[in-house]
Amino acid sequence: MSYDAIVIGGGLAGCSVALQLARSSHTVLLLEKTTYPRHKLCGEFLSPEAQSSFRRLGVLDAVADAGAAPMTRARLTGPNGSVAEHSLPDTALGLSRYRLDELLFRHACAAGVEGREDTRVTQVQGSLKDGFAVQTDAGTVEGRLVLGAYGKRGLLDRKLNRPFLQESSPYVAFKAHYEGPPSAIPGRIEVHAAPSGYCGVGPVEDNRLCVCWIGHTDALKDAGGSPDNMLNSLRRNPALDERMAPLTRVSPRFEAVSQVPLMAKEQFVNDVCMVGDSAGMIAPLCGDGMAMALAGADLAFPYASDFLNDRRSAEEFRRAYRQAWNDQFRFRLRLGRWVHAAAFRPAATTSLLSACRVFPPLARWLIRSTRG
Ligand SMILES: Cc1cc2nc3c(=O)[nH]c(=O)nc-3n(C[C@H](O)[C@H](O)[C@H](O)COP(=O)(O)OP(=O)(O)OC[C@H]3O[C@@H](n4cnc5c(N)ncnc54)[C@H](O)[C@@H]3O)c2cc1C
């Protein structure tokens, strides 16, 4: 059988675009290399913007029922422990990727998507004109359209010879879940900056906290390759130290990722339409990657559907999606890179936090401009 669309990757972007195409009566195959549920490196902070996508997908109630923890404020601290706290434009949610990704995948399947877990895509060949052959470790499948939603960086990027791979990224990140007394689980997201990186702390389901930190690879080397030691060095920020003191790690192991690629990417590669992090990733500090992945899927869906319904040529599809993607995300990504770079400069972080305290509209502008 040949599918209308083959979606590679069952994260937020892939599940969302697959679900929307299936609801529009297209035949959709969704290929995911892992099996659910599975932990995934992420700060697990779902910004308010994600909720409008969830509402449109019809999964907002299921996300709440899965135990998503509400957050109404954001606290940022500088390397010397200086604090700036602001209310969020709307309620944000904390839910583990362990729960969220499975929930989205199951909803996509219930909407008519053929979902295959434990199926890794190894190569894609073809074009929008002639159709595609997608090779997996379980055989080859065919489709008219391929959407690449396989995340920030992977084997397929090498196979597709993507130019962004020529730049190396010096960042490494870790995540684990922690438990603590009820007073240690407040309804806010916190981001603590330290000279060698930054660390996000926010509540998720079951009264747990997701702790996720990112730093330069040199910081990991200095920490002897140990994620715990790297986190301890970030705890030179006294606010983070105080935050972590009553917490105990409950995850048996750390989730880890290296080479976090924040550079610009292309939205079409060899006619594969990229969505989510595969099309471009916002700095984790902005806490908006998941909302952006969902918004990217919302953006790609009508163009892809029009192409499949012969209402848009391949050339129009490529041009319109690229244009819309850049209009919506390019400035946000640039600003995110700038804020991320500032977080690695203690003097810049301290000045930025002071400026946000003295002039709250600046904080509001930064929050607004790094999201939709
Ligand atoms: C340190 C860090 C912290 C972050 N914290 C936050 C946060 O708090 N809030 C937030 O909103 N965003 C955060 N993000 C960003 C967020 O995690 C991503 O933007 C989001 O997951 C992107 O979704 P996606 O669907 O594009 O990709 P992903 O969620 O990465 O999904 C890609 C899927 O594709 C699958 N896959 C990969 N290769 C293949 C293949 N060859 N074949 C089949 N399947 C494949 C993967 O298994 C995965 O399931 C963070 C990122 C980092 C690095």
The ligand as a Gaussian input file, in Angstrom:
#p B3LYP/6-31G(d) Opt

LIG

0 1
 C       17.900000      20.591000      27.382000
 C       16.576000      20.801000      26.727000
 C       15.500000      21.220000      27.503000
 C       14.281000      21.491000      26.905000
 N       13.236000      21.916000      27.690000
 C       12.065000      22.250000      27.121000
 C       10.981000      22.699000      27.906000
 O       11.043000      22.740000      29.137000
 N        9.838000      23.085000      27.277000
 C        9.714000      23.021000      25.914000
 O        8.662000      23.404000      25.394000
 N       10.721000      22.559000      25.141000
 C       11.883000      22.151000      25.714000
 N       12.889000      21.658000      24.938000
 C       12.677000      21.505000      23.501000
 C       11.731000      20.340000      23.178000
 O       12.158000      19.171000      23.834000
 C       11.711000      20.125000      21.678000
 O       11.608000      21.357000      21.026000
 C       10.533000      19.219000      21.272000
 O       10.656000      17.963000      21.849000
 C       10.499000      19.100000      19.755000
 O        9.503000      18.186000      19.382000
 P        9.655000      17.366000      18.025000
 O        8.391000      16.604000      17.883000
 O       10.092000      18.253000      16.934000
 O       10.886000      16.377000      18.271000
 P       11.054000      15.254000      19.372000
 O       10.186000      15.503000      20.539000
 O       12.528000      15.136000      19.582000
 O       10.513000      13.926000      18.670000
 C       11.223000      13.303000      17.648000
 C       10.790000      11.845000      17.614000
 O       11.376000      11.233000      16.461000
 C       11.842000       9.943000      16.805000
 N       12.886000       9.602000      15.827000
 C       14.127000      10.162000      15.720000
 N       14.779000       9.626000      14.677000
 C       13.950000       8.722000      14.121000
 C       14.065000       7.828000      13.021000
 N       15.187000       7.777000      12.267000
 N       13.012000       7.013000      12.723000
 C       11.860000       7.054000      13.479000
 N       11.714000       7.870000      14.532000
 C       12.740000       8.694000      14.849000
 C       12.350000      10.118000      18.234000
 O       12.434000       8.896000      18.931000
 C       11.282000      11.058000      18.817000
 O       10.203000      10.345000      19.387000
 C       14.115000      21.338000      25.512000
 C       15.186000      20.877000      24.741000
 C       16.410000      20.604000      25.334000
 C       17.549000      20.130000      24.491000

